[in-house]
Amino acid sequence: MASRQSPEEIVQTRQVSVGAVLEGRADLRFYHYKHLAVLSDGSTEPERLARLMAAVEHLDAYGWELVTLSPSTDARRLIAVLRRRG
């Protein structure tokens, strides 16, 4: 299993990995910004989108909504930008 993303790291980078979200390794309780980027992992193309959307669905239950989805600059990852509701 990959290492846990610390709350400080998530706040500093304003991003979290899809693996950290899906495996329960991301603590967003202290994340005070309104927007958050979720980065896909290096999985295969069909799985990459499926895992990213699963993370978006998971975070939706905690008050986050999808704003946009786009490829990274090197096109090897997908990035979902979410906004906290309320």
Secondary structure as the mmCIF struct_conf table of DSSP 4:
data_model
#
loop_
_struct_conf.conf_type_id
_struct_conf.id
_struct_conf.beg_label_comp_id
_struct_conf.beg_label_asym_id
_struct_conf.beg_label_seq_id
_struct_conf.end_label_comp_id
_struct_conf.end_label_asym_id
_struct_conf.end_label_seq_id
HELX_LH_PP_P HELX_LH_PP_P1 ALA A 2 ARG A 4
STRN STRN1 GLN A 5 GLN A 5
HELX_LH_PP_P HELX_LH_PP_P2 SER A 6 SER A 6
HELX_RH_AL_P HELX_RH_AL_P1 PRO A 7 THR A 13
TURN_TY1_P TURN_TY1_P1 ARG A 14 ARG A 14
STRN STRN2 GLN A 15 SER A 17
HELX_RH_AL_P HELX_RH_AL_P2 VAL A 18 LEU A 22
TURN_TY1_P TURN_TY1_P2 GLU A 23 GLY A 24
STRN STRN3 ALA A 26 ALA A 26
TURN_TY1_P TURN_TY1_P3 ARG A 29 PHE A 30
BEND BEND1 LYS A 34 LYS A 34
STRN STRN4 HIS A 35 LEU A 39
BEND BEND2 GLY A 42 GLY A 42
HELX_RH_AL_P HELX_RH_AL_P3 GLU A 45 ASP A 60
TURN_TY1_P TURN_TY1_P4 ALA A 61 GLY A 63
STRN STRN5 TRP A 64 PRO A 71
TURN_TY1_P TURN_TY1_P5 THR A 73 ASP A 74
BEND BEND3 ALA A 75 ARG A 77
STRN STRN6 LEU A 78 ARG A 84
#
